[in-house]
């Protein structure tokens, strides 16, 4: 299989990456090369094999439902691009 | 002093032959002199390092000291360190001064070690040559026209050039072992879950693991003693008894069974690399080991599987970089979506965008089963190969990288060629096993060759023993680049 330019455009949109036509075309060629490499695994028979996400098959750890984080709002907002009165500023989304 | 091991530096500090301030200053001077040539560090902050050194010196007066107290350790710029610029090699985080410490960083701080600076790396740890860093490529100290490997290339170059005694790295598909091999140093990626990922900027969460890089197995053991340990803030951190990783260093190797995967010694490896690795195996036989031929039949699928799983996890992890809470925001934008799209387009480099796009595609509707689920199933087959192999052997050995360090720009236009340079390391991450690389000779153009040692789960102490005994019998690890 290979990705069309429309596929690549859709992926860029889903990934929230602005790309011009030239960048989309370059990405199309490279992604198709990479998917050529990935195609090798399609033919493998994996019937009955459990998917593996962690090498040690552990159950998720639980903890007491209690406050563990102190208030560090000022420290965290000091590194934000734009804040005002303790709020993160973004372009208006609700009229 | 700059050629001293961590053990020697610790002893000199405790005997008051040198103060931590003097030691730290001498490394800072060396960095000032050589970093313009190597670009191994993104950030040095002499004031902060020396303040820590002064504090360490007072600890010597009070007597509460450990193996690494007062010793300057460089940190890969993927670890958040409070008050330090933490860029992860990206323009996206060009102005991110971390408000908190990664677990690994606080472990070093508690041990009284000095943060000597933040080392250069491939952007978000995605790369095998250090050429994807927004802060420029790192040069290999053995030949500055060549790459140091990646993604922990800044760390590898800094250790090789004696800009620090030891440093940290992270390894998602080979990012500790491959640069260690290409720069002629030692590096260890522990079993997944041994070192906490808290505060370590995420690339592929089910594969990422921190580990030590240094000049000898003995130094790595001392580093791992500080780095390893349970941390409840990382949901995949393993609850285990604290280990002393130096405990087995001096055991003899008589009776050790070394597995050699036939797939690793097939076509693809450079003849110079093969020669050095075979000579190392011969040395192990002299040390009392026996050789077993093993097979890892599914390991050939590790590159395609990795390039589905790692980008999928990366595309999800990197969605947090949106120009709202931290990092880069585009100077001009229209609505909210436009702000996201422009900030991400301008803040990420080409390789990172490529991987985000691969990941977005394989996770998108209609493709999940064919790619992501299939890759996770093959991942289990790859892990099972190792489980079978360890019924016949104690450790597995082979090359770390198919070639020695290549030239800067040599693989620039072809991502697939670059991806294949991790062909021997990736399976280890997929299986979650510990792996290391130690220097075992020199290949073409007198560039270092690395021997990869793969252990069974939680067998780090044995691997360090296996590496240490080799380093007692040979001197490959003590060669240093000349003429810098």
Interface residues (C-beta under 8 A of the other chain):
Chain A: X3 X7 X8 X11 X12 X14 X15 X16 X17 X18 X19 X27 X30 X31 X33 X34 X35 X36 X37 X38 X39 X40 X41 X42 X44 X46 X49 X50 X51 X52 X53 X54 X55 X56 X58 X60 X61 X63 X72 X75 X76 X78 X79 X80 X81 X82 X88 X90 X91 X93
Chain B: X95 X96 X97 X99 X100 X191 X192 X193 X206 X232 X235 X236 X238 X239 X298 X301 X303 X304 X305 X307 X308 X315 X319 X322 X323 X324 X325 X326 X327 X328 X329 X333 X334 X335 X336 X337 X338 X339 X340 X341 X342 X344 X345 X348 X353 X354 X356 X357 X358 X360 X361 X364 X370 X371 X373 X374 X375 X376 X377 X378 X379 X380 X381 X383 X414 X415 X416 X419 X431 X432 X433 X457
